[in-house]
Amino acid sequence: MIFSLLLLPGDEIHIYSVMEKVGEGAFATIYLVACLDALDMTDLDCDFRRVALKIQHPPCPREIKELHARLSRLPSQIDVRQSIMTAECAHIYQDKSCMVTEYKSKGILLNLFNKVKAVNKKDLSHSEDWVMFFAIKILQVVEYMHRCKIIHGDVKPDNFLINTEQ
């Protein structure tokens, strides 16, 4: 499946080629896509950039920009903005919004928990440490979102991407 999005004047024209669906919920579908430069088709034969494309129904034109703006004004010792996705670009239509973000190849938190559980079938004591670590991280993000008067509304392990390469 190939489709193209034309960015605002002055920006590059990119063609996004869908590689696979990586997630789906009630309001959005996330795809792993190859980002190709329409003016330089030589990247078809070499290493192209992989990004995530979130298609959301109904459109949410300001969701990420507004969240980051509010978090940056919040006085705190912990900066949770690195834990919240950023949009490279967004395209807003009447019935949907399309947002291009960095692709996190480590997958979602739910898959990580399932892998840890499969490896440690007999001894889950170390798994509790992982669950505690991620629970604290999630609670920090949710706490700071609430301080900004933003409610996520769908906090669950498959809505969190693993953003570490370690």
C-alpha positions as CSV (number, residue, x, y, z in Angstrom):
1,M,0.0,0.0,0.0
2,I,1.6,3.3,-1.1
3,F,0.2,6.7,-0.6
4,S,1.7,10.2,-0.6
5,L,1.3,13.2,1.6
6,L,2.3,16.7,0.4
7,L,3.7,18.8,3.1
8,L,3.4,22.6,3.4
9,P,5.1,24.7,0.8
10,G,8.8,24.9,1.4
11,D,9.0,21.4,2.9
12,E,10.0,18.3,1.1
13,I,7.5,16.0,-0.6
14,H,7.5,12.5,1.0
15,I,6.0,9.3,-0.1
16,Y,5.0,6.9,2.7
17,S,4.9,3.2,1.9
18,V,3.1,1.1,4.5
19,M,5.2,-1.8,5.6
20,E,2.9,-3.2,8.3
21,K,0.2,-2.4,10.8
22,V,1.7,-2.2,14.2
23,G,-1.2,-1.3,16.4
24,E,-4.9,-0.5,16.3
25,G,-7.4,0.9,18.8
26,A,-10.9,2.3,18.9
27,F,-9.8,5.7,17.6
28,A,-6.5,5.2,15.8
29,T,-4.4,2.8,13.7
30,I,-0.6,2.9,13.7
31,Y,1.5,1.8,10.8
32,L,5.2,1.2,10.3
33,V,6.0,3.1,7.0
34,A,9.0,3.7,4.8
35,C,9.5,7.4,4.4
36,L,10.8,8.1,0.8
37,D,11.8,11.4,-0.7
38,A,9.7,12.0,-3.8
39,L,12.4,14.1,-5.4
40,D,15.1,11.5,-4.8
41,M,13.8,8.0,-5.7
42,T,17.3,6.5,-5.3
43,D,16.3,5.7,-1.7
44,L,14.1,2.8,-3.0
45,D,17.3,0.7,-3.4
46,C,19.0,1.7,-0.2
47,D,18.3,2.3,3.4
48,F,15.2,4.4,3.8
49,R,13.9,6.0,7.0
50,R,11.3,4.1,9.0
51,V,8.6,6.2,10.8
52,A,5.3,5.5,12.4
53,L,2.1,6.9,10.9
54,K,-0.8,7.3,13.3
55,I,-4.2,7.7,11.6
56,Q,-6.8,8.9,14.1
57,H,-10.6,9.1,13.8
58,P,-11.9,11.7,14.7
59,P,-9.0,14.2,14.1
60,C,-7.1,15.5,17.0
61,P,-5.2,18.5,15.5
62,R,-3.4,19.8,18.6
63,E,-3.0,16.8,20.9
64,I,0.8,16.5,20.9
65,K,1.7,20.1,20.4
66,E,-0.6,21.3,23.2
67,L,0.7,18.6,25.6
68,H,4.3,19.5,25.0
69,A,3.6,23.2,25.3
70,R,1.8,22.8,28.6
71,L,4.5,20.4,30.0
72,S,7.3,22.9,29.1
73,R,5.6,25.6,31.2
74,L,5.2,23.3,34.2
75,P,7.8,23.8,36.9
76,S,9.1,20.4,37.9
77,Q,12.3,18.5,38.8
78,I,11.3,15.6,36.4
79,D,11.0,16.4,32.7
80,V,8.6,13.8,31.3
81,R,8.6,15.2,27.8
82,Q,11.2,12.7,26.6
83,S,8.7,10.0,27.5
84,I,5.9,11.5,25.3
85,M,6.0,11.1,21.6
86,T,6.6,14.0,19.3
87,A,5.2,14.6,15.8
88,E,7.5,15.3,12.9
89,C,4.4,16.5,11.0
90,A,0.7,16.2,11.0
91,H,-2.0,16.4,8.4
92,I,-5.5,17.3,9.5
93,Y,-8.6,16.4,7.5
94,Q,-12.3,16.7,8.2
95,D,-12.7,13.1,9.3
96,K,-9.2,12.1,10.4
97,S,-5.7,13.3,11.3
98,C,-2.5,11.7,10.1
99,M,0.6,12.1,12.3
100,V,4.2,11.1,11.4
101,T,6.4,10.2,14.4
102,E,9.6,8.5,15.1
103,Y,9.3,4.7,15.0
104,K,10.3,2.9,18.2
105,S,11.6,-0.5,17.0
106,K,11.4,-2.1,20.5
107,G,7.6,-2.3,20.3
108,I,4.9,-1.7,22.9
109,L,5.0,-2.3,26.6
110,L,2.5,-5.1,26.5
111,N,4.8,-7.1,24.2
112,L,7.7,-6.6,26.5
113,F,5.8,-7.9,29.5
114,N,4.7,-10.9,27.5
115,K,8.3,-11.7,26.4
116,V,9.5,-11.3,30.0
117,K,6.7,-13.6,31.2
118,A,7.5,-16.2,28.5
119,V,11.2,-16.3,29.4
120,N,10.7,-16.4,33.2
121,K,7.8,-18.9,33.4
122,K,9.0,-20.5,36.6
123,D,10.5,-17.5,38.4
124,L,8.5,-14.3,38.1
125,S,10.3,-12.5,40.9
126,H,12.5,-10.5,38.5
127,S,9.4,-9.7,36.5
128,E,8.0,-7.8,39.5
129,D,11.0,-5.4,39.3
130,W,10.3,-4.7,35.7
131,V,6.6,-4.1,36.3
132,M,7.4,-1.8,39.3
133,F,9.9,0.2,37.2
134,F,7.4,0.8,34.3
135,A,4.5,1.5,36.7
136,I,6.5,4.3,38.3
137,K,7.4,5.7,34.8
138,I,3.8,5.6,33.7
139,L,2.5,7.2,36.8
140,Q,5.1,10.0,36.5
141,V,3.9,10.8,33.0
142,V,0.2,10.6,33.9
143,E,0.8,12.7,37.0
144,Y,2.4,15.5,34.9
145,M,-0.3,15.3,32.2
146,H,-2.9,15.7,34.9
147,R,-1.0,18.7,36.3
148,C,-1.4,20.2,32.8
149,K,-5.1,19.6,33.0
150,I,-4.9,16.8,30.3
151,I,-6.5,13.4,30.8
152,H,-5.1,10.6,28.6
153,G,-8.3,8.5,28.8
154,D,-6.8,5.3,27.5
155,V,-3.8,4.3,29.7
156,K,-2.9,0.7,29.0
157,P,0.3,-1.2,28.2
158,D,-0.3,-1.3,24.4
159,N,-0.4,2.5,24.3
160,F,3.2,2.8,25.5
161,L,6.2,2.4,23.2
162,I,9.6,1.3,24.5
163,N,11.9,4.1,23.6
164,T,15.3,2.7,24.8
165,E,17.8,0.9,22.7
166,Q,19.3,-0.8,25.7
